[in-house]
Amino acid sequence: MSDPQQPFTLIPGAAGSSVLLHVPHGSRRIPHHVRKGIALDDTSLGLELDHITDAHTADLAAAAAKLAPVAPWRFVNNLSRLVVDPERFPDEREEMLAVGMGAVYTRTTHREPLRPPEDDPTPLLEAYFHPYATAMTEAVEARAAAAGRAVIIDVHSYPTEPLPYELHGTGPRPPVCLGTDPFHTPPELIAAAETAFGDRFGHDGIGHDTPFAGTYVPLRHYGTDPRVTALMIEIRRDAYMTEPGGPAGPGLDTLAEALAELVGSVTPR
């Protein structure tokens, strides 16, 4: 079980499983000392969390793990991405810095002030970002050592209508977006996801790298370790929940079945 009192949790699966379901943006939790540095009142912060949180994705991963023929491992962020975003770069290579949404956000989804831009992000990076990256790297290496490879499936969601922070929000917004990397996402992994989700949402409902592109791979492995493959699953929120920030609906069960099928199709038995 995930321990919400910890910043992140690695939930074991089958000993020989190569699959790691990564859930980085599903929590709304903000520690009190971090909350004090956020320049929003409680109502505004609640609305921002509605928009920025990939709600119910931890539940989706948990349900898929139960259904999968071989249980995957899960790495779950128990803190809101408003604390730190573990999938950003903490340096100037990250284009999201342009809208104040690098590793430590200074702007909201609507480009309003969240933190003073002159605040030093180092304490948050040292307390949360770097330990998360280290633990995720170790989890990936453990899967590769146990199974000969590691398959990262990054579980996300996105709103039906684009938010002002999105840099590429004018393109198609399919029910399911598959985010890929030219080095780490082999054609057979894409094909397996297209089958699993296409059978349930229609193959015309599956997009590639729109409105969000890429997938998460730890920097130690990125672009160098062919044992590590990765795919991002982005679910349009109207497919499974009431927006923004509302309850999950029956679509969550359908998604869990699709994700479990994908996990099973890439896991040797």
Secondary structure, 3 states (H helix, E strand, C coil): CCCCCCCEEEECCCCCCCEEEEECCCCCCCCHHHHCCCCCCHHHHHHHHHHHCCCCHHHHHHHHHHHCCCCCEEEEECCCCCCCCCCCCCCCCCHHHHHCECCCECECCCCCECCCCCCCCHHHHHHHHHHHHHHHHHHHHHHHHHHCCEEEEEEEEECCCCCCCCCCCCCCCCCEEEECCCCCCCHHHHHHHHHHHHHHHCHHHEEECCCCCCCCCCCCCCCCCCCEEEEEEEEEHHHCECCCCCCECCHHHHHHHHHHHHHHHCCCC
